[in-house]
């Protein structure tokens, strides 16, 4: 993902539009953005514990059964 950073006001902008020159200027202060490619890794919120695997499997099974009932 393309990331643009403003050196003056320290705002960050994300997206493919940053590949176009008309979007390489900070809309907040008018400074030219520093643009680079950054891999966006999904992160887990460490404060939110993951549910047990058994609970996930049961929920998945319930959803599957409900969706199958619609087609029957």
PDB file with one MODEL, atoms N, CA, C and O in Angstrom:
MODEL        1
ATOM      1  N   UNK A   1       0.856  -1.166   0.000  1.00  0.00           N
ATOM      2  CA  UNK A   1       0.000   0.000   0.000  1.00  0.00           C
ATOM      3  C   UNK A   1       0.903   1.229   0.000  1.00  0.00           C
ATOM      4  O   UNK A   1       1.912   1.278   0.703  1.00  0.00           O
ATOM      5  N   UNK A   2       0.524   2.209  -0.793  1.00  0.00           N
ATOM      6  CA  UNK A   2       1.264   3.460  -0.816  1.00  0.00           C
ATOM      7  C   UNK A   2       0.908   4.302   0.410  1.00  0.00           C
ATOM      8  O   UNK A   2      -0.259   4.432   0.782  1.00  0.00           O
ATOM      9  N   UNK A   3       1.940   4.864   1.021  1.00  0.00           N
ATOM     10  CA  UNK A   3       1.763   5.704   2.199  1.00  0.00           C
ATOM     11  C   UNK A   3       2.436   7.039   1.937  1.00  0.00           C
ATOM     12  O   UNK A   3       3.595   7.093   1.527  1.00  0.00           O
ATOM     13  N   UNK A   4       1.703   8.109   2.175  1.00  0.00           N
ATOM     14  CA  UNK A   4       2.270   9.449   2.049  1.00  0.00           C
ATOM     15  C   UNK A   4       2.336  10.093   3.420  1.00  0.00           C
ATOM     16  O   UNK A   4       1.366  10.053   4.177  1.00  0.00           O
ATOM     17  N   UNK A   5       3.487  10.691   3.744  1.00  0.00           N
ATOM     18  CA  UNK A   5       3.651  11.358   5.030  1.00  0.00           C
ATOM     19  C   UNK A   5       4.067  12.804   4.795  1.00  0.00           C
ATOM     20  O   UNK A   5       4.920  13.098   3.958  1.00  0.00           O
ATOM     21  N   UNK A   6       3.447  13.690   5.553  1.00  0.00           N
ATOM     22  CA  UNK A   6       3.787  15.108   5.470  1.00  0.00           C
ATOM     23  C   UNK A   6       4.826  15.425   6.530  1.00  0.00           C
ATOM     24  O   UNK A   6       4.614  15.158   7.713  1.00  0.00           O
ATOM     25  N   UNK A   7       5.948  15.994   6.111  1.00  0.00           N
ATOM     26  CA  UNK A   7       7.020  16.331   7.054  1.00  0.00           C
ATOM     27  C   UNK A   7       6.668  17.545   7.912  1.00  0.00           C
ATOM     28  O   UNK A   7       7.206  17.724   9.004  1.00  0.00           O
ATOM     29  N   UNK A   8       5.755  18.375   7.399  1.00  0.00           N
ATOM     30  CA  UNK A   8       5.431  19.606   8.119  1.00  0.00           C
ATOM     31  C   UNK A   8       4.369  19.383   9.198  1.00  0.00           C
ATOM     32  O   UNK A   8       4.577  19.747  10.356  1.00  0.00           O
ATOM     33  N   UNK A   9       3.226  18.785   8.821  1.00  0.00           N
ATOM     34  CA  UNK A   9       2.144  18.626   9.807  1.00  0.00           C
ATOM     35  C   UNK A   9       1.995  17.191  10.317  1.00  0.00           C
ATOM     36  O   UNK A   9       1.138  16.918  11.157  1.00  0.00           O
ATOM     37  N   UNK A  10       2.831  16.270   9.809  1.00  0.00           N
ATOM     38  CA  UNK A  10       2.922  14.882  10.282  1.00  0.00           C
ATOM     39  C   UNK A  10       1.661  14.054  10.047  1.00  0.00           C
ATOM     40  O   UNK A  10       1.444  13.060  10.740  1.00  0.00           O
ATOM     41  N   UNK A  11       0.833  14.442   9.088  1.00  0.00           N
ATOM     42  CA  UNK A  11      -0.341  13.639   8.741  1.00  0.00           C
ATOM     43  C   UNK A  11       0.079  12.523   7.810  1.00  0.00           C
ATOM     44  O   UNK A  11       1.061  12.646   7.078  1.00  0.00           O
ATOM     45  N   UNK A  12      -0.689  11.407   7.843  1.00  0.00           N
ATOM     46  CA  UNK A  12      -0.437  10.251   6.977  1.00  0.00           C
ATOM     47  C   UNK A  12      -1.620  10.033   6.057  1.00  0.00           C
ATOM     48  O   UNK A  12      -2.773  10.208   6.449  1.00  0.00           O
ATOM     49  N   UNK A  13      -1.317   9.647   4.827  1.00  0.00           N
ATOM     50  CA  UNK A  13      -2.346   9.365   3.836  1.00  0.00           C
ATOM     51  C   UNK A  13      -2.047   8.006   3.218  1.00  0.00           C
ATOM     52  O   UNK A  13      -0.884   7.674   2.987  1.00  0.00           O
ATOM     53  N   UNK A  14      -3.082   7.219   2.947  1.00  0.00           N
ATOM     54  CA  UNK A  14      -2.922   5.874   2.405  1.00  0.00           C
ATOM     55  C   UNK A  14      -3.701   5.731   1.113  1.00  0.00           C
ATOM     56  O   UNK A  14      -4.760   6.337   0.954  1.00  0.00           O
ATOM     57  N   UNK A  15      -3.181   4.928   0.181  1.00  0.00           N
ATOM     58  CA  UNK A  15      -3.968   4.571  -0.992  1.00  0.00           C
ATOM     59  C   UNK A  15      -3.232   4.675  -2.306  1.00  0.00           C
ATOM     60  O   UNK A  15      -2.180   5.303  -2.427  1.00  0.00           O
ATOM     61  N   UNK A  16      -3.841   4.026  -3.288  1.00  0.00           N
ATOM     62  CA  UNK A  16      -3.248   3.961  -4.627  1.00  0.00           C
ATOM     63  C   UNK A  16      -3.221   5.328  -5.295  1.00  0.00           C
ATOM     64  O   UNK A  16      -2.391   5.545  -6.178  1.00  0.00           O
ATOM     65  N   UNK A  17      -4.092   6.259  -4.913  1.00  0.00           N
ATOM     66  CA  UNK A  17      -4.141   7.579  -5.551  1.00  0.00           C
ATOM     67  C   UNK A  17      -2.831   8.338  -5.374  1.00  0.00           C
ATOM     68  O   UNK A  17      -2.531   9.250  -6.145  1.00  0.00           O
ATOM     69  N   UNK A  18      -2.054   7.969  -4.367  1.00  0.00           N
ATOM     70  CA  UNK A  18      -0.778   8.645  -4.141  1.00  0.00           C
ATOM     71  C   UNK A  18       0.215   8.409  -5.286  1.00  0.00           C
ATOM     72  O   UNK A  18       1.248   9.075  -5.355  1.00  0.00           O
ATOM     73  N   UNK A  19      -0.091   7.476  -6.175  1.00  0.00           N
ATOM     74  CA  UNK A  19       0.776   7.257  -7.338  1.00  0.00           C
ATOM     75  C   UNK A  19       0.603   8.368  -8.382  1.00  0.00           C
ATOM     76  O   UNK A  19       1.441   8.514  -9.272  1.00  0.00           O
ATOM     77  N   UNK A  20      -0.464   9.143  -8.280  1.00  0.00           N
ATOM     78  CA  UNK A  20      -0.726  10.273  -9.184  1.00  0.00           C
ATOM     79  C   UNK A  20      -0.157  11.560  -8.586  1.00  0.00           C
ATOM     80  O   UNK A  20      -0.320  11.819  -7.394  1.00  0.00           O
ATOM     81  N   UNK A  21       0.501  12.354  -9.404  1.00  0.00           N
ATOM     82  CA  UNK A  21       1.169  13.567  -8.910  1.00  0.00           C
ATOM     83  C   UNK A  21       0.208  14.565  -8.278  1.00  0.00           C
ATOM     84  O   UNK A  21       0.597  15.292  -7.364  1.00  0.00           O
ATOM     85  N   UNK A  22      -1.042  14.618  -8.745  1.00  0.00           N
ATOM     86  CA  UNK A  22      -1.975  15.588  -8.180  1.00  0.00           C
ATOM     87  C   UNK A  22      -2.380  15.269  -6.742  1.00  0.00           C
ATOM     88  O   UNK A  22      -2.960  16.117  -6.063  1.00  0.00           O
ATOM     89  N   UNK A  23      -2.079  14.044  -6.265  1.00  0.00           N
ATOM     90  CA  UNK A  23      -2.406  13.659  -4.898  1.00  0.00           C
ATOM     91  C   UNK A  23      -1.162  13.520  -4.012  1.00  0.00           C
ATOM     92  O   UNK A  23      -1.229  12.926  -2.936  1.00  0.00           O
ATOM     93  N   UNK A  24      -0.045  14.058  -4.457  1.00  0.00           N
ATOM     94  CA  UNK A  24       1.199  13.924  -3.705  1.00  0.00           C
ATOM     95  C   UNK A  24       1.531  15.177  -2.896  1.00  0.00           C
ATOM     96  O   UNK A  24       2.677  15.381  -2.495  1.00  0.00           O
ATOM     97  N   UNK A  25       0.526  16.007  -2.662  1.00  0.00           N
ATOM     98  CA  UNK A  25       0.682  17.217  -1.861  1.00  0.00           C
ATOM     99  C   UNK A  25      -0.276  17.126  -0.683  1.00  0.00           C
ATOM    100  O   UNK A  25      -1.420  16.704  -0.853  1.00  0.00           O
ATOM    101  N   UNK A  26       0.164  17.510   0.496  1.00  0.00           N
ATOM    102  CA  UNK A  26      -0.667  17.455   1.688  1.00  0.00           C
ATOM    103  C   UNK A  26      -1.838  18.434   1.544  1.00  0.00           C
ATOM    104  O   UNK A  26      -1.623  19.632   1.364  1.00  0.00           O
ATOM    105  N   UNK A  27      -3.077  17.927   1.624  1.00  0.00           N
ATOM    106  CA  UNK A  27      -4.227  18.831   1.516  1.00  0.00           C
ATOM    107  C   UNK A  27      -4.385  19.725   2.746  1.00  0.00           C
ATOM    108  O   UNK A  27      -5.108  20.720   2.702  1.00  0.00           O
ATOM    109  N   UNK A  28      -3.717  19.375   3.830  1.00  0.00           N
ATOM    110  CA  UNK A  28      -3.815  20.148   5.062  1.00  0.00           C
ATOM    111  C   UNK A  28      -2.942  21.404   5.021  1.00  0.00           C
ATOM    112  O   UNK A  28      -3.382  22.486   5.408  1.00  0.00           O
ATOM    113  N   UNK A  29      -1.685  21.247   4.543  1.00  0.00           N
ATOM    114  CA  UNK A  29      -0.759  22.385   4.591  1.00  0.00           C
ATOM    115  C   UNK A  29      -0.094  22.702   3.255  1.00  0.00           C
ATOM    116  O   UNK A  29       0.578  23.727   3.141  1.00  0.00           O
ATOM    117  N   UNK A  30      -0.263  21.843   2.233  1.00  0.00           N
ATOM    118  CA  UNK A  30       0.298  22.116   0.918  1.00  0.00           C
ATOM    119  C   UNK A  30       1.716  21.629   0.695  1.00  0.00           C
ATOM    120  O   UNK A  30       2.277  21.858  -0.376  1.00  0.00           O
ATOM    121  N   UNK A  31       2.312  20.964   1.675  1.00  0.00           N
ATOM    122  CA  UNK A  31       3.681  20.453   1.555  1.00  0.00           C
ATOM    123  C   UNK A  31       3.693  19.181   0.714  1.00  0.00           C
ATOM    124  O   UNK A  31       2.747  18.394   0.764  1.00  0.00           O
ATOM    125  N   UNK A  32       4.770  18.973  -0.067  1.00  0.00           N
ATOM    126  CA  UNK A  32       4.904  17.752  -0.862  1.00  0.00           C
ATOM    127  C   UNK A  32       5.073  16.569   0.083  1.00  0.00           C
ATOM    128  O   UNK A  32       5.860  16.616   1.028  1.00  0.00           O
ATOM    129  N   UNK A  33       4.314  15.500  -0.195  1.00  0.00           N
ATOM    130  CA  UNK A  33       4.353  14.308   0.656  1.00  0.00           C
ATOM    131  C   UNK A  33       5.555  13.433   0.340  1.00  0.00           C
ATOM    132  O   UNK A  33       5.995  13.357  -0.807  1.00  0.00           O
ATOM    133  N   UNK A  34       6.080  12.778   1.358  1.00  0.00           N
ATOM    134  CA  UNK A  34       7.084  11.734   1.180  1.00  0.00           C
ATOM    135  C   UNK A  34       6.306  10.435   1.013  1.00  0.00           C
ATOM    136  O   UNK A  34       5.560  10.034   1.907  1.00  0.00           O
ATOM    137  N   UNK A  35       6.481   9.778  -0.134  1.00  0.00           N
ATOM    138  CA  UNK A  35       5.679   8.599  -0.453  1.00  0.00           C
ATOM    139  C   UNK A  35       6.566   7.370  -0.517  1.00  0.00           C
ATOM    140  O   UNK A  35       7.650   7.391  -1.099  1.00  0.00           O
ATOM    141  N   UNK A  36       6.076   6.287   0.102  1.00  0.00           N
ATOM    142  CA  UNK A  36       6.778   5.012   0.031  1.00  0.00           C
ATOM    143  C   UNK A  36       5.761   3.872   0.079  1.00  0.00           C
ATOM    144  O   UNK A  36       4.594   4.075   0.416  1.00  0.00           O
ATOM    145  N   UNK A  37       6.219   2.695  -0.258  1.00  0.00           N
ATOM    146  CA  UNK A  37       5.397   1.495  -0.223  1.00  0.00           C
ATOM    147  C   UNK A  37       5.540   0.860   1.148  1.00  0.00           C
ATOM    148  O   UNK A  37       6.655   0.682   1.636  1.00  0.00           O
ATOM    149  N   UNK A  38       4.429   0.518   1.769  1.00  0.00           N
ATOM    150  CA  UNK A  38       4.469  -0.070   3.103  1.00  0.00           C
ATOM    151  C   UNK A  38       3.565  -1.285   3.116  1.00  0.00           C
ATOM    152  O   UNK A  38       2.431  -1.231   2.640  1.00  0.00           O
ATOM    153  N   UNK A  39       4.066  -2.378   3.660  1.00  0.00           N
ATOM    154  CA  UNK A  39       3.209  -3.557   3.781  1.00  0.00           C
ATOM    155  C   UNK A  39       2.332  -3.369   4.998  1.00  0.00           C
ATOM    156  O   UNK A  39       2.802  -3.009   6.077  1.00  0.00           O
ATOM    157  N   UNK A  40       1.060  -3.617   4.807  1.00  0.00           N
ATOM    158  CA  UNK A  40       0.098  -3.446   5.890  1.00  0.00           C
ATOM    159  C   UNK A  40      -0.204  -4.816   6.479  1.00  0.00           C
ATOM    160  O   UNK A  40      -0.955  -5.599   5.898  1.00  0.00           O
ATOM    161  N   UNK A  41       0.381  -5.098   7.627  1.00  0.00           N
ATOM    162  CA  UNK A  41       0.159  -6.366   8.302  1.00  0.00           C
ATOM    163  C   UNK A  41      -1.068  -6.245   9.205  1.00  0.00           C
ATOM    164  O   UNK A  41      -1.211  -5.257   9.926  1.00  0.00           O
ATOM    165  N   UNK A  42      -1.944  -7.231   9.172  1.00  0.00           N
ATOM    166  CA  UNK A  42      -3.072  -7.177  10.101  1.00  0.00           C
ATOM    167  C   UNK A  42      -2.570  -7.320  11.536  1.00  0.00           C
ATOM    168  O   UNK A  42      -1.687  -8.131  11.816  1.00  0.00           O
ATOM    169  N   UNK A  43      -3.124  -6.548  12.415  1.00  0.00           N
ATOM    170  CA  UNK A  43      -2.706  -6.612  13.810  1.00  0.00           C
ATOM    171  C   UNK A  43      -3.892  -6.995  14.681  1.00  0.00           C
ATOM    172  O   UNK A  43      -5.043  -6.688  14.370  1.00  0.00           O
ATOM    173  N   UNK A  44      -3.585  -7.664  15.764  1.00  0.00           N
ATOM    174  CA  UNK A  44      -4.607  -8.021  16.733  1.00  0.00           C
ATOM    175  C   UNK A  44      -4.543  -7.054  17.893  1.00  0.00           C
ATOM    176  O   UNK A  44      -3.458  -6.675  18.334  1.00  0.00           O
ATOM    177  N   UNK A  45      -5.667  -6.667  18.374  1.00  0.00           N
ATOM    178  CA  UNK A  45      -5.728  -5.827  19.553  1.00  0.00           C
ATOM    179  C   UNK A  45      -5.394  -6.709  20.744  1.00  0.00           C
ATOM    180  O   UNK A  45      -6.142  -7.637  21.053  1.00  0.00           O
ATOM    181  N   UNK A  46      -4.291  -6.437  21.414  1.00  0.00           N
ATOM    182  CA  UNK A  46      -3.841  -7.295  22.507  1.00  0.00           C
ATOM    183  C   UNK A  46      -4.800  -7.261  23.694  1.00  0.00           C
ATOM    184  O   UNK A  46      -4.742  -8.140  24.553  1.00  0.00           O
ATOM    185  N   UNK A  47      -5.682  -6.259  23.757  1.00  0.00           N
ATOM    186  CA  UNK A  47      -6.626  -6.170  24.859  1.00  0.00           C
ATOM    187  C   UNK A  47      -7.838  -7.065  24.652  1.00  0.00           C
ATOM    188  O   UNK A  47      -8.561  -7.365  25.602  1.00  0.00           O
ATOM    189  N   UNK A  48      -8.062  -7.494  23.415  1.00  0.00           N
ATOM    190  CA  UNK A  48      -9.210  -8.330  23.111  1.00  0.00           C
ATOM    191  C   UNK A  48      -8.755  -9.777  22.990  1.00  0.00           C
ATOM    192  O   UNK A  48      -8.070 -10.125  22.029  1.00  0.00           O
ATOM    193  N   UNK A  49      -9.119 -10.624  23.942  1.00  0.00           N
ATOM    194  CA  UNK A  49      -8.706 -12.032  23.849  1.00  0.00           C
ATOM    195  C   UNK A  49      -9.465 -12.737  22.732  1.00  0.00           C
ATOM    196  O   UNK A  49     -10.625 -12.427  22.461  1.00  0.00           O
ATOM    197  N   UNK A  50      -8.811 -13.665  22.105  1.00  0.00           N
ATOM    198  CA  UNK A  50      -9.454 -14.449  21.057  1.00  0.00           C
ATOM    199  C   UNK A  50     -10.382 -15.472  21.694  1.00  0.00           C
ATOM    200  O   UNK A  50     -10.061 -16.022  22.748  1.00  0.00           O
ATOM    201  N   UNK A  51     -11.536 -15.739  21.068  1.00  0.00           N
ATOM    202  CA  UNK A  51     -12.429 -16.760  21.632  1.00  0.00           C
ATOM    203  C   UNK A  51     -11.820 -18.144  21.459  1.00  0.00           C
ATOM    204  O   UNK A  51     -11.008 -18.359  20.559  1.00  0.00           O
ATOM    205  N   UNK A  52     -12.205 -19.073  22.309  1.00  0.00           N
ATOM    206  CA  UNK A  52     -11.688 -20.448  22.164  1.00  0.00           C
ATOM    207  C   UNK A  52     -12.079 -21.022  20.810  1.00  0.00           C
ATOM    208  O   UNK A  52     -13.120 -20.672  20.255  1.00  0.00           O
ATOM    209  N   UNK A  53     -11.255 -21.888  20.293  1.00  0.00           N
ATOM    210  CA  UNK A  53     -11.486 -22.495  18.980  1.00  0.00           C
ATOM    211  C   UNK A  53     -12.824 -23.220  18.926  1.00  0.00           C
ATOM    212  O   UNK A  53     -13.516 -23.175  17.909  1.00  0.00           O
ATOM    213  N   UNK A  54     -13.191 -23.888  20.019  1.00  0.00           N
ATOM    214  CA  UNK A  54     -14.451 -24.622  20.047  1.00  0.00           C
ATOM    215  C   UNK A  54     -15.640 -23.682  19.822  1.00  0.00           C
ATOM    216  O   UNK A  54     -16.589 -24.037  19.123  1.00  0.00           O
ATOM    217  N   UNK A  55     -15.587 -22.490  20.413  1.00  0.00           N
ATOM    218  CA  UNK A  55     -16.673 -21.530  20.249  1.00  0.00           C
ATOM    219  C   UNK A  55     -16.774 -21.090  18.790  1.00  0.00           C
ATOM    220  O   UNK A  55     -17.873 -20.985  18.245  1.00  0.00           O
ATOM    221  N   UNK A  56     -15.639 -20.837  18.167  1.00  0.00           N
ATOM    222  CA  UNK A  56     -15.629 -20.431  16.759  1.00  0.00           C
ATOM    223  C   UNK A  56     -16.198 -21.534  15.873  1.00  0.00           C
ATOM    224  O   UNK A  56     -16.970 -21.270  14.952  1.00  0.00           O
ATOM    225  N   UNK A  57     -15.807 -22.769  16.164  1.00  0.00           N
ATOM    226  CA  UNK A  57     -16.300 -23.885  15.360  1.00  0.00           C
ATOM    227  C   UNK A  57     -17.813 -24.043  15.511  1.00  0.00           C
ATOM    228  O   UNK A  57     -18.505 -24.313  14.528  1.00  0.00           O
ATOM    229  N   UNK A  58     -18.338 -23.878  16.735  1.00  0.00           N
ATOM    230  CA  UNK A  58     -19.780 -23.980  16.962  1.00  0.00           C
ATOM    231  C   UNK A  58     -20.524 -22.868  16.233  1.00  0.00           C
ATOM    232  O   UNK A  58     -21.559 -23.119  15.617  1.00  0.00           O
ATOM    233  N   UNK A  59     -20.008 -21.640  16.295  1.00  0.00           N
ATOM    234  CA  UNK A  59     -20.638 -20.521  15.601  1.00  0.00           C
ATOM    235  C   UNK A  59     -20.640 -20.757  14.095  1.00  0.00           C
ATOM    236  O   UNK A  59     -21.634 -20.492  13.419  1.00  0.00           O
ATOM    237  N   UNK A  60     -19.526 -21.255  13.577  1.00  0.00           N
ATOM    238  CA  UNK A  60     -19.427 -21.546  12.155  1.00  0.00           C
ATOM    239  C   UNK A  60     -20.434 -22.630  11.759  1.00  0.00           C
ATOM    240  O   UNK A  60     -21.084 -22.527  10.718  1.00  0.00           O
ATOM    241  N   UNK A  61     -20.559 -23.658  12.585  1.00  0.00           N
ATOM    242  CA  UNK A  61     -21.502 -24.737  12.300  1.00  0.00           C
ATOM    243  C   UNK A  61     -22.937 -24.217  12.308  1.00  0.00           C
ATOM    244  O   UNK A  61     -23.739 -24.605  11.459  1.00  0.00           O
ATOM    245  N   UNK A  62     -23.270 -23.337  13.266  1.00  0.00           N
ATOM    246  CA  UNK A  62     -24.614 -22.745  13.328  1.00  0.00           C
ATOM    247  C   UNK A  62     -24.910 -21.928  12.076  1.00  0.00           C
ATOM    248  O   UNK A  62     -25.996 -22.033  11.507  1.00  0.00           O
ATOM    249  N   UNK A  63     -23.947 -21.117  11.645  1.00  0.00           N
ATOM    250  CA  UNK A  63     -24.131 -20.318  10.428  1.00  0.00           C
ATOM    251  C   UNK A  63     -24.316 -21.204   9.204  1.00  0.00           C
ATOM    252  O   UNK A  63     -25.147 -20.925   8.340  1.00  0.00           O
ATOM    253  N   UNK A  64     -23.536 -22.265   9.144  1.00  0.00           N
ATOM    254  CA  UNK A  64     -23.628 -23.195   8.021  1.00  0.00           C
ATOM    255  C   UNK A  64     -25.005 -23.858   7.982  1.00  0.00           C
ATOM    256  O   UNK A  64     -25.608 -23.980   6.916  1.00  0.00           O
ATOM    257  N   UNK A  65     -25.499 -24.286   9.145  1.00  0.00           N
ATOM    258  CA  UNK A  65     -26.808 -24.922   9.211  1.00  0.00           C
ATOM    259  C   UNK A  65     -27.912 -23.938   8.814  1.00  0.00           C
ATOM    260  O   UNK A  65     -28.840 -24.313   8.097  1.00  0.00           O
ATOM    261  N   UNK A  66     -27.824 -22.700   9.266  1.00  0.00           N
ATOM    262  CA  UNK A  66     -28.830 -21.689   8.906  1.00  0.00           C
ATOM    263  C   UNK A  66     -28.819 -21.424   7.414  1.00  0.00           C
ATOM    264  O   UNK A  66     -29.877 -21.307   6.797  1.00  0.00           O
ATOM    265  N   UNK A  67     -27.629 -21.327   6.824  1.00  0.00           N
ATOM    266  CA  UNK A  67     -27.558 -21.048   5.401  1.00  0.00           C
ATOM    267  C   UNK A  67     -28.065 -22.238   4.573  1.00  0.00           C
ATOM    268  O   UNK A  67     -28.645 -22.041   3.505  1.00  0.00           O
ATOM    269  N   UNK A  68     -27.854 -23.452   5.050  1.00  0.00           N
ATOM    270  CA  UNK A  68     -28.345 -24.622   4.340  1.00  0.00           C
ATOM    271  C   UNK A  68     -29.862 -24.703   4.420  1.00  0.00           C
ATOM    272  O   UNK A  68     -30.502 -25.176   3.481  1.00  0.00           O
ATOM    273  N   UNK A  69     -30.448 -24.248   5.526  1.00  0.00           N
ATOM    274  CA  UNK A  69     -31.901 -24.268   5.692  1.00  0.00           C
ATOM    275  C   UNK A  69     -32.579 -23.343   4.676  1.00  0.00           C
ATOM    276  O   UNK A  69     -33.709 -23.595   4.258  1.00  0.00           O
ATOM    277  N   UNK A  70     -31.896 -22.293   4.290  1.00  0.00           N
ATOM    278  CA  UNK A  70     -32.457 -21.360   3.314  1.00  0.00           C
ATOM    279  C   UNK A  70     -32.612 -22.033   1.945  1.00  0.00           C
ATOM    280  O   UNK A  70     -33.576 -21.768   1.227  1.00  0.00           O
ATOM    281  N   UNK A  71     -31.681 -22.885   1.595  1.00  0.00           N
ATOM    282  CA  UNK A  71     -31.691 -23.525   0.281  1.00  0.00           C
ATOM    283  C   UNK A  71     -32.544 -24.776   0.221  1.00  0.00           C
ATOM    284  O   UNK A  71     -32.817 -25.286  -0.866  1.00  0.00           O
ATOM    285  N   UNK A  72     -32.969 -25.278   1.370  1.00  0.00           N
ATOM    286  CA  UNK A  72     -33.763 -26.524   1.382  1.00  0.00           C
ATOM    287  C   UNK A  72     -35.233 -26.283   1.242  1.00  0.00           C
ATOM    288  O   UNK A  72     -36.016 -27.233   1.236  1.00  0.00           O
TER     289      UNK A  72
ENDMDL
END
